[in-house]
Amino acid sequence: MKGRHAVRFINLTDHAVHVIRMDGSRLRIDPSGEILRYRERLEPCAELNGIDVYHIVGGTYVMIHATSGISTAGLPPKIDGTLYIVSKICLQSMNVDRNDFVSPGQAVKDSVGNVIGCKGFLRYSPFLER
């Protein structure tokens, strides 16, 4: 990987994210108090053995304030040097020209199988040169 970049992380999930760094040290990133969700728009497309099947035909990003529950439509503003941590579902639904969203990477587990953190981040589009 080329160079190092100083980045500020804003955690838009409802839980702390524990990242295992390349050197083995750990970084805890607490929730910001706002949660990004993707509300899918569905249309029925089939029926299989009495079970409805739906097509995902779009959706809306919603920011939810964790304490009040008040929500507003849209994505947070793009801020230079800032990456937003979102759920993998939100990341996979990204269809906007933004490169400032990541989700927790591969789960790291302890000896009894409990998740203790993640190995890096996943990204939808490149934000750092390799």
BELWOUR-V741710 format. One record per residue. N is the residue number from 1. OMEGA is omega in degrees with one decimal (NA if undefined). Layout:
n->N omega->OMEGA
n->N omega->OMEGA
This chain:
n->1 omega->-178.7
n->2 omega->170.4
n->3 omega->176.1
n->4 omega->-178.6
n->5 omega->174.1
n->6 omega->-175.5
n->7 omega->172.9
n->8 omega->179.1
n->9 omega->172.6
n->10 omega->-175.5
n->11 omega->-179.7
n->12 omega->172.1
n->13 omega->-178.8
n->14 omega->-179.2
n->15 omega->175.4
n->16 omega->175.3
n->17 omega->179.5
n->18 omega->-176.7
n->19 omega->174.3
n->20 omega->-179.1
n->21 omega->-178.9
n->22 omega->179.9
n->23 omega->178.8
n->24 omega->177.6
n->25 omega->-175.8
n->26 omega->176.7
n->27 omega->176.2
n->28 omega->178.7
n->29 omega->-176.6
n->30 omega->176.8
n->31 omega->-178.0
n->32 omega->-174.6
n->33 omega->173.6
n->34 omega->-176.9
n->35 omega->175.6
n->36 omega->177.4
n->37 omega->175.2
n->38 omega->178.5
n->39 omega->-176.6
n->40 omega->171.4
n->41 omega->-173.8
n->42 omega->172.6
n->43 omega->177.8
n->44 omega->-179.1
n->45 omega->-178.6
n->46 omega->174.3
n->47 omega->-179.5
n->48 omega->179.4
n->49 omega->178.8
n->50 omega->-179.8
n->51 omega->177.6
n->52 omega->173.9
n->53 omega->-176.3
n->54 omega->173.0
n->55 omega->172.3
n->56 omega->-174.2
n->57 omega->179.9
n->58 omega->179.7
n->59 omega->-177.1
n->60 omega->172.7
n->61 omega->-177.7
n->62 omega->173.1
n->63 omega->-178.2
n->64 omega->175.5
n->65 omega->-170.7
n->66 omega->-176.3
n->67 omega->-175.0
n->68 omega->-176.5
n->69 omega->179.2
n->70 omega->-178.3
n->71 omega->175.3
n->72 omega->-179.1
n->73 omega->172.9
n->74 omega->180.0
n->75 omega->175.4
n->76 omega->-179.2
n->77 omega->175.6
n->78 omega->-178.9
n->79 omega->179.8
n->80 omega->177.1
n->81 omega->-177.4
n->82 omega->172.8
n->83 omega->177.4
n->84 omega->175.4
n->85 omega->-178.4
n->86 omega->177.0
n->87 omega->179.4
n->88 omega->178.4
n->89 omega->177.0
n->90 omega->-178.8
n->91 omega->-178.2
n->92 omega->-179.7
n->93 omega->-176.9
n->94 omega->176.4
n->95 omega->179.6
n->96 omega->-179.1
n->97 omega->179.7
n->98 omega->179.9
n->99 omega->-175.4
n->100 omega->178.1
n->101 omega->174.7
n->102 omega->172.3
n->103 omega->179.9
n->104 omega->-179.4
n->105 omega->-176.2
n->106 omega->-179.6
n->107 omega->173.9
n->108 omega->-175.6
n->109 omega->175.0
n->110 omega->-173.4
n->111 omega->179.1
n->112 omega->174.1
n->113 omega->177.1
n->114 omega->177.1
n->115 omega->-179.7
n->116 omega->-179.9
n->117 omega->179.0
n->118 omega->178.9
n->119 omega->178.0
n->120 omega->-178.1
n->121 omega->170.5
n->122 omega->177.8
n->123 omega->179.9
n->124 omega->178.6
n->125 omega->-174.8
n->126 omega->173.5
n->127 omega->175.9
n->128 omega->175.4
n->129 omega->176.7
n->130 omega->NA
